[in-house]
Amino acid sequence: MKKANALFLLLTLFLAPLSYSTTLELNKPSLNSRGYLFEIHGSNTIGAHLAPTLVEQWLRHHQFETIERRKTTLTNEVEIWARTPASGMTIKVKIAAHGSSTGFLKLQSNIADIAAASRPVKHSENALFPSINLAQYENETVLAIDGLAIIAHPALNISHLTITQLGQIFSGEITNWADLGGPNLDVTVHSRDGNSGTFDTFKALVLSRGYSLTEEALRYESNEALSRQVAMSPGAIGFTAFASIGQAKVIAIVDGESLPMPPVTTSIATEDYPLSRRLYLYQANTENNYALDFLSFVKSQAGQRSVEQAGFVSQNLSEVQIPPNEHMPQGYRFLVSQAHRLTTNFRFVPGTKQLDNKALDDLERLSNYMNRPENQTREVFLVGFVNKQSNEFRAQILSEARVQSVKNKLRLTGVETNAMTGYGELNPVSDNSDERYALRNQRVEVWIK
């Protein structure tokens, strides 16, 4: 009983930021030595539009007035100006979007209050902060879910590509679309630059499978610039954030035994899409209460609605009806025909049975969802899957253990699950042949009836 109470207190501590409220001093806020309320540095994916939108919504939430977004003299930097609610004092928030790696350097030098990254913090970046672990819950905020979209010129008559084919294209092994059944047209490769978290994600998910980016690739600091150029260039292919597809054509992706998946909101939200990724904000024990309050706002329902308005995928839960197909296990196919899937998967810290940081927040999101009057008499079903194991029995046992773990933690938030099961290594969403990518198959789905 004492162990259960301790876990309840721990979950209460973890879940507090989603219950957003504030006691900030708004009329005479203190500014830093550069004249800013706080500063966000890092990812262009986040900083180009998403972070400015969220800052503006946060200011409106606190009834700041005359909110205005202003460009600076430096490319990919903006300032959000506003006046305090009563005193009329002018404040500014700075957002500099020069790539994920730059955010950690600015955070380490105490210039940034928040580092924005379109991929997880690297070990080398974490080492810049010897007294803390940036990957811990209190330092890492999952801002949104994004899908890395593979885009091509609109006239290209190819609908889907495998991860292997992507590697061959972006490494320069395939140089003509005719080699893939397309037109007799040279391939031109477009890529984000080396500071980009978007490039780091593409490198981790595609190039790390035995490829290196071709030296012929055209490089861009901005997602929008890359997307515009691909849409105008016959034979072009590139990768960009889901919110920056523009007029380009989207290519569906096949990973291992998965079906071709385009980047759509539901498959990105559940992180089933092979090139889905999380967007992050990091803080290093800052004493800036305005930055901390902004991070709490980001996790709230209002903050996540702003994420959706900016063109990214919100973590607020919604329901989707999935059509059953013949490839599904029989019992799973019956569940699919009777229930709706919620747009989250519970995932775990790699190599452990611990829920990861996003899953800890999703415990409260699911609890809030089930507490709505229209949902209080409905049933929640948990379905577990794992990556390929030494035998089917082990896979079945592990998937059921993951479900039981989530079931126990949900009970502490007041959510009872009336049915649960595990389907082992069936229904993969990622290639099971390589352990680095097969971890995506370790998941617990949530269904509601």
VMD Tcl script that draws the C-alpha trace (Angstrom):
set ca {
  {0.00 0.00 0.00}
  {2.85 2.39 0.84}
  {4.43 1.66 -2.55}
  {1.15 2.49 -4.33}
  {0.80 5.74 -2.38}
  {4.36 6.73 -3.26}
  {3.68 6.09 -6.95}
  {0.49 8.14 -6.73}
  {2.40 11.09 -5.26}
  {5.04 10.77 -7.98}
  {2.38 10.78 -10.70}
  {0.70 13.78 -9.07}
  {4.01 15.65 -9.20}
  {4.57 14.68 -12.83}
  {1.06 15.51 -13.99}
  {0.76 18.92 -12.34}
  {1.93 21.01 -15.35}
  {-1.07 19.96 -17.47}
  {-3.44 21.56 -14.95}
  {-2.45 25.01 -16.12}
  {-2.79 27.99 -13.78}
  {-0.49 30.85 -12.88}
  {0.31 33.53 -10.31}
  {2.77 35.50 -12.43}
  {3.53 39.15 -11.79}
  {2.37 40.62 -15.09}
  {2.48 44.38 -14.63}
  {6.17 44.90 -13.84}
  {7.97 41.83 -15.16}
  {11.75 41.68 -14.93}
  {13.67 41.49 -18.22}
  {17.04 39.89 -18.89}
  {20.21 41.85 -19.67}
  {19.29 41.89 -23.39}
  {15.84 43.34 -22.67}
  {13.77 40.17 -23.18}
  {11.15 38.51 -21.00}
  {12.67 35.19 -22.12}
  {14.44 33.73 -25.14}
  {13.93 30.57 -27.22}
  {16.80 29.40 -29.44}
  {17.19 26.35 -31.65}
  {15.13 24.40 -34.17}
  {13.95 26.12 -37.34}
  {11.03 23.68 -37.52}
  {9.82 25.02 -34.18}
  {11.08 28.58 -34.37}
  {9.87 29.54 -37.84}
  {6.16 29.58 -36.99}
  {5.18 27.21 -34.16}
  {7.06 28.93 -31.31}
  {5.96 32.46 -32.33}
  {2.34 31.27 -32.52}
  {2.55 29.67 -29.08}
  {4.19 32.74 -27.52}
  {1.48 34.97 -29.00}
  {-1.27 32.69 -27.62}
  {0.45 32.57 -24.22}
  {0.53 36.38 -24.14}
  {-3.15 36.58 -25.11}
  {-3.97 34.05 -22.38}
  {-2.44 36.46 -19.86}
  {-4.26 39.41 -21.47}
  {-1.17 41.18 -22.77}
  {-2.07 43.85 -25.32}
  {-0.86 45.09 -28.71}
  {0.82 41.77 -29.52}
  {3.03 42.05 -32.58}
  {5.50 39.76 -34.35}
  {8.54 41.63 -35.68}
  {11.41 40.40 -37.82}
  {14.91 41.34 -36.76}
  {17.84 42.21 -39.02}
  {18.99 38.57 -38.78}
  {17.46 35.83 -40.92}
  {15.29 33.30 -39.04}
  {14.97 35.47 -35.92}
  {11.83 37.22 -34.67}
  {10.71 39.17 -31.62}
  {7.22 39.06 -30.16}
  {6.34 42.50 -28.74}
  {3.47 43.20 -26.34}
  {2.30 45.52 -23.57}
  {1.53 44.36 -20.03}
  {-2.21 44.27 -19.12}
  {-2.39 47.24 -16.73}
  {0.87 49.19 -16.64}
  {1.39 49.23 -20.42}
  {5.05 48.26 -20.07}
  {6.58 47.01 -23.34}
  {8.02 43.49 -23.24}
  {9.68 41.31 -25.89}
  {10.26 37.58 -26.33}
  {13.05 36.56 -28.70}
  {12.93 33.47 -30.94}
  {16.07 32.53 -32.90}
  {15.68 29.55 -35.26}
  {19.11 28.52 -36.51}
  {18.91 24.77 -35.89}
  {18.47 22.42 -32.94}
  {22.17 22.18 -32.10}
  {22.43 25.96 -31.66}
  {19.72 25.92 -28.98}
  {21.73 23.78 -26.57}
  {24.80 25.98 -26.97}
  {22.73 29.08 -26.18}
  {21.12 27.29 -23.24}
  {24.53 26.32 -21.88}
  {25.79 29.90 -22.19}
  {22.69 31.24 -20.34}
  {21.51 33.22 -23.36}
  {18.49 31.00 -24.02}
  {15.94 30.18 -21.35}
  {14.52 27.45 -23.59}
  {16.22 25.30 -26.24}
  {13.96 24.13 -29.07}
  {14.89 20.84 -30.73}
  {13.23 18.76 -33.42}
  {14.89 15.60 -32.07}
  {15.93 14.38 -28.60}
  {18.91 15.92 -26.84}
  {22.17 14.16 -27.80}
  {24.53 12.68 -25.21}
  {27.17 15.25 -26.18}
  {24.68 18.09 -25.64}
  {23.51 16.66 -22.33}
  {27.14 16.59 -21.24}
  {27.17 20.40 -21.44}
  {25.04 20.34 -18.26}
  {26.96 18.12 -15.79}
  {24.70 18.86 -12.82}
  {21.40 17.87 -14.47}
  {19.94 15.45 -17.02}
  {18.07 17.31 -19.75}
  {16.23 14.11 -20.70}
  {14.47 13.98 -17.33}
  {10.80 14.86 -17.13}
  {11.29 18.19 -15.34}
  {13.71 19.44 -18.03}
  {12.18 18.00 -21.21}
  {8.83 19.07 -22.66}
  {7.30 17.22 -25.60}
  {5.89 20.14 -27.53}
  {4.19 18.47 -30.47}
  {4.31 15.51 -32.83}
  {5.58 16.04 -36.34}
  {5.93 13.85 -39.38}
  {8.99 14.12 -41.55}
  {7.36 14.41 -44.98}
  {9.15 13.09 -48.07}
  {8.21 15.51 -50.81}
  {8.73 15.60 -54.56}
  {7.81 17.68 -57.58}
  {4.00 17.49 -58.10}
  {4.35 15.84 -61.53}
  {6.36 12.83 -60.29}
  {4.30 9.66 -60.90}
  {5.61 7.66 -57.93}
  {3.27 7.21 -54.97}
  {5.42 5.42 -52.37}
  {9.01 4.49 -51.55}
  {10.64 2.11 -49.11}
  {13.17 3.29 -46.51}
  {15.84 1.42 -48.51}
  {14.91 3.28 -51.69}
  {15.04 6.58 -49.80}
  {18.55 5.75 -48.61}
  {19.63 4.91 -52.15}
  {18.16 8.14 -53.52}
  {19.56 10.49 -50.89}
  {22.99 8.83 -50.96}
  {23.22 9.20 -54.75}
  {23.05 5.47 -55.55}
  {19.87 6.09 -57.57}
  {20.21 9.11 -59.82}
  {17.35 8.68 -62.30}
  {13.66 8.17 -61.55}
  {13.44 5.57 -64.34}
  {15.28 3.16 -62.01}
  {12.18 3.19 -59.76}
  {9.57 2.97 -62.51}
  {9.25 6.72 -62.92}
  {10.11 9.07 -65.80}
  {13.52 9.25 -67.45}
  {14.50 12.24 -65.33}
  {17.53 13.02 -63.20}
  {17.00 13.05 -59.43}
  {17.93 16.23 -57.57}
  {18.29 15.85 -53.80}
  {17.27 18.64 -51.40}
  {18.22 18.47 -47.71}
  {18.20 20.57 -44.55}
  {21.60 21.80 -43.34}
  {23.88 20.27 -40.73}
  {22.58 22.37 -37.81}
  {19.06 21.13 -38.38}
  {17.27 18.72 -36.07}
  {15.17 17.80 -39.11}
  {18.35 16.59 -40.81}
  {19.40 14.76 -37.63}
  {16.04 12.97 -37.63}
  {16.34 12.02 -41.30}
  {19.88 10.85 -40.70}
  {18.78 8.70 -37.73}
  {15.71 7.20 -39.41}
  {16.99 6.76 -42.97}
  {20.68 7.45 -43.61}
  {21.90 5.52 -40.54}
  {20.83 2.30 -42.25}
  {24.07 2.29 -44.21}
  {23.96 5.51 -46.26}
  {25.57 8.95 -46.38}
  {24.01 12.07 -47.86}
  {25.24 12.73 -51.37}
  {27.62 15.65 -51.79}
  {25.36 16.81 -54.63}
  {22.51 17.58 -52.22}
  {21.31 21.18 -52.06}
  {21.17 22.32 -48.40}
  {18.71 24.70 -46.70}
  {18.41 26.34 -43.28}
  {14.64 26.70 -43.71}
  {11.93 24.04 -44.26}
  {9.82 26.50 -46.23}
  {12.63 27.39 -48.64}
  {13.34 23.71 -49.28}
  {9.67 22.91 -49.91}
  {9.23 25.81 -52.32}
  {12.25 24.77 -54.36}
  {11.20 21.10 -54.53}
  {7.71 22.08 -55.73}
  {9.25 24.13 -58.57}
  {11.96 21.65 -59.69}
  {11.11 18.63 -61.90}
  {12.91 15.56 -60.60}
  {13.35 17.03 -57.12}
  {12.96 15.14 -53.85}
  {13.47 16.38 -50.29}
  {12.27 16.09 -46.71}
  {10.56 18.68 -44.55}
  {8.28 19.13 -41.53}
  {4.63 18.09 -41.90}
  {3.54 21.72 -41.55}
  {5.83 22.85 -44.39}
  {4.75 20.59 -47.29}
  {3.35 23.52 -49.27}
  {2.67 22.77 -52.94}
  {4.96 19.74 -53.17}
  {3.79 16.14 -53.63}
  {3.86 13.84 -50.59}
  {5.35 10.36 -50.96}
  {4.02 7.49 -48.77}
  {6.65 5.45 -46.88}
  {7.05 1.69 -46.41}
  {9.18 0.46 -43.50}
  {9.80 -3.29 -43.38}
  {6.49 -5.16 -43.41}
  {4.34 -2.08 -42.88}
  {1.82 -0.91 -45.45}
  {2.60 2.35 -47.35}
  {1.90 5.23 -44.97}
  {1.56 8.89 -45.93}
  {2.09 11.49 -43.19}
  {-1.49 12.08 -42.00}
  {-2.57 13.54 -38.68}
  {-3.77 10.29 -37.07}
  {-0.73 8.12 -37.94}
  {1.61 10.93 -36.86}
  {-0.26 11.45 -33.56}
  {0.06 7.75 -32.70}
  {3.66 7.78 -33.99}
  {2.89 4.82 -36.26}
  {4.04 6.76 -39.33}
  {7.64 5.56 -39.95}
  {9.10 9.08 -40.08}
  {7.12 10.58 -37.21}
  {9.08 12.47 -34.59}
  {8.61 14.49 -31.43}
  {9.39 18.18 -31.11}
  {10.97 19.22 -27.81}
  {11.58 22.18 -25.56}
  {14.35 21.96 -22.94}
  {15.12 24.08 -19.91}
  {18.12 23.77 -17.59}
  {16.67 24.67 -14.18}
  {16.00 28.24 -15.24}
  {14.82 30.69 -12.58}
  {12.81 32.60 -15.19}
  {9.21 32.06 -14.05}
  {7.84 33.40 -17.34}
  {9.70 30.74 -19.32}
  {8.53 28.05 -16.91}
  {4.95 29.26 -17.14}
  {5.18 29.20 -20.93}
  {6.32 25.55 -20.79}
  {3.30 24.69 -18.64}
  {1.02 26.46 -21.12}
  {2.51 24.45 -24.00}
  {1.37 21.18 -22.39}
  {-2.15 22.40 -21.61}
  {-5.19 21.84 -23.82}
  {-5.11 25.49 -24.87}
  {-1.43 25.25 -25.77}
  {-1.96 22.07 -27.76}
  {-4.84 23.70 -29.66}
  {-2.35 26.37 -30.69}
  {0.01 23.61 -31.85}
  {-2.73 22.36 -34.16}
  {-3.50 25.88 -35.40}
  {0.15 26.22 -36.40}
  {-0.13 23.15 -38.65}
  {1.50 20.56 -36.37}
  {-0.06 17.55 -34.65}
  {-1.61 18.21 -31.25}
  {-1.30 15.83 -28.30}
  {-4.90 16.52 -27.27}
  {-6.77 13.22 -27.60}
  {-9.33 12.51 -30.28}
  {-11.00 9.39 -31.66}
  {-10.55 7.82 -35.06}
  {-12.29 4.88 -36.68}
  {-9.83 2.41 -38.20}
  {-11.15 0.09 -40.94}
  {-10.33 -3.57 -40.16}
  {-8.25 -5.49 -42.70}
  {-7.32 -9.11 -43.32}
  {-3.74 -8.64 -42.05}
  {-4.92 -7.95 -38.49}
  {-5.08 -10.73 -35.84}
  {-8.63 -12.05 -35.51}
  {-9.32 -10.73 -31.99}
  {-7.75 -7.38 -32.84}
  {-9.85 -7.15 -36.00}
  {-13.00 -7.67 -33.92}
  {-11.94 -4.91 -31.50}
  {-11.24 -2.56 -34.41}
  {-14.71 -3.16 -35.81}
  {-16.36 -2.40 -32.44}
  {-14.30 0.49 -30.99}
  {-12.54 3.74 -31.86}
  {-8.82 4.27 -31.45}
  {-7.54 7.22 -29.43}
  {-4.72 9.23 -30.97}
  {-1.94 8.19 -28.65}
  {0.28 5.20 -27.97}
  {1.94 4.65 -24.63}
  {5.64 4.15 -25.27}
  {8.57 3.40 -23.01}
  {12.11 4.57 -22.29}
  {14.26 2.39 -24.62}
  {15.55 -0.70 -22.86}
  {13.27 -0.27 -19.83}
  {9.68 -0.82 -18.72}
  {9.37 2.85 -17.70}
  {6.87 5.07 -19.46}
  {8.62 7.84 -21.36}
  {8.03 11.55 -20.75}
  {5.22 11.91 -23.28}
  {3.45 8.86 -21.84}
  {3.57 10.40 -18.35}
  {1.67 13.42 -19.69}
  {-0.70 11.18 -21.66}
  {-1.79 9.47 -18.44}
  {-3.46 12.72 -17.38}
  {-4.69 13.48 -20.89}
  {-6.49 10.14 -20.94}
  {-7.83 10.65 -17.42}
  {-9.23 14.07 -18.41}
  {-10.71 12.59 -21.57}
  {-12.50 9.80 -19.68}
  {-13.82 12.27 -17.08}
  {-15.86 14.07 -19.70}
  {-19.58 13.44 -19.06}
  {-20.08 11.73 -22.42}
  {-17.23 9.25 -21.76}
  {-17.79 8.22 -18.14}
  {-19.75 5.06 -19.00}
  {-17.50 3.97 -21.86}
  {-14.87 1.21 -21.75}
  {-11.15 1.57 -22.36}
  {-9.23 -1.25 -24.02}
  {-5.43 -1.53 -24.01}
  {-3.62 -3.51 -26.70}
  {0.11 -4.19 -26.48}
  {2.73 -4.94 -29.13}
  {6.49 -5.46 -28.98}
  {9.38 -5.77 -31.39}
  {10.53 -9.17 -32.64}
  {11.66 -11.54 -29.86}
  {13.44 -14.91 -29.72}
  {10.07 -16.70 -29.88}
  {6.37 -15.91 -30.12}
  {5.62 -16.92 -26.53}
  {8.16 -14.43 -25.16}
  {6.73 -11.70 -27.41}
  {3.21 -12.45 -26.16}
  {4.27 -12.33 -22.49}
  {6.21 -9.07 -22.93}
  {3.35 -7.35 -24.74}
  {0.91 -8.38 -22.02}
  {3.33 -7.15 -19.32}
  {3.50 -3.73 -21.01}
  {-0.29 -3.56 -21.05}
  {-0.46 -4.49 -17.36}
  {2.06 -1.75 -16.54}
  {-0.04 0.91 -18.29}
  {-3.22 -0.47 -16.72}
  {-1.75 -0.10 -13.23}
  {-0.65 3.49 -13.79}
  {-3.99 4.47 -15.31}
  {-5.76 3.08 -12.26}
  {-3.84 5.57 -10.12}
  {-5.34 8.41 -12.20}
  {-8.85 7.00 -11.79}
  {-9.11 5.28 -15.18}
  {-10.16 1.62 -15.09}
  {-9.53 -0.58 -18.12}
  {-12.01 -3.44 -18.40}
  {-10.14 -5.49 -20.98}
  {-6.56 -5.92 -22.02}
  {-4.46 -8.12 -24.22}
  {-1.11 -8.35 -25.99}
  {-0.42 -9.40 -29.56}
  {3.33 -9.84 -29.33}
  {5.25 -8.93 -32.47}
  {2.23 -8.88 -34.80}
  {1.11 -5.73 -36.64}
  {4.53 -4.01 -36.88}
  {4.67 -0.32 -37.76}
  {8.45 -0.36 -38.28}
  {11.15 -2.67 -39.60}
  {11.71 -5.51 -37.13}
  {15.05 -6.58 -38.60}
  {17.06 -3.79 -36.95}
  {16.71 -3.23 -33.20}
  {17.29 0.53 -33.52}
  {14.06 1.00 -35.47}
  {12.12 -2.00 -34.15}
  {11.70 -0.21 -30.79}
  {8.88 1.77 -32.41}
  {6.91 -1.49 -32.38}
  {6.95 -1.50 -28.55}
  {3.70 0.27 -27.84}
  {0.38 0.08 -26.02}
  {-2.58 1.27 -28.08}
  {-5.69 2.79 -26.49}
  {-9.18 1.98 -27.77}
  {-12.54 3.21 -26.48}
  {-15.98 1.66 -26.84}
}
mol new
graphics top color blue
foreach p $ca { graphics top sphere $p radius 0.5 }
foreach p [lrange $ca 0 end-1] q [lrange $ca 1 end] { graphics top cylinder $p $q radius 0.2 }
display resetview
